[in-house]
Amino acid sequence: MGQEVRDLLQKLYGQRDDVLARIRQRAEVLPMEAESRV
């Protein structure tokens, strides 16, 4: 049972890391777009 829980946690944390990375990429891209519009 412990192994299954560990796998589930890894999947959840992996997805969270993926989302955080995507948000970070967007945060870096948005300021550049705002500057290019000015």
C-alpha positions in Angstrom: 0.0 0.0 0.0 2.8 2.4 0.8 4.3 2.0 -2.7 0.9 2.9 -4.3 0.6 6.0 -2.2 4.2 7.0 -3.1 3.4 6.6 -6.8 0.3 8.7 -6.4 2.2 11.4 -4.6 4.9 11.4 -7.3 2.2 11.8 -10.0 0.5 14.6 -8.2 3.8 16.5 -7.5 5.0 15.8 -11.0 1.9 17.4 -12.4 2.2 20.3 -10.0 5.8 20.9 -11.1 4.7 20.8 -14.7 2.0 23.5 -14.0 4.5 25.7 -12.1 7.0 25.5 -14.9 4.2 26.5 -17.4 3.2 29.4 -15.2 6.8 30.5 -14.9 7.2 30.4 -18.7 4.1 32.4 -19.2 5.2 35.0 -16.5 8.5 35.4 -18.4 6.7 35.8 -21.8 4.0 38.2 -20.7 6.4 41.1 -19.7 8.2 40.8 -23.1 4.8 41.0 -24.9 3.8 44.1 -22.9 7.1 45.8 -23.7 6.8 45.1 -27.4 3.3 46.7 -27.5 4.5 49.9 -26.0 
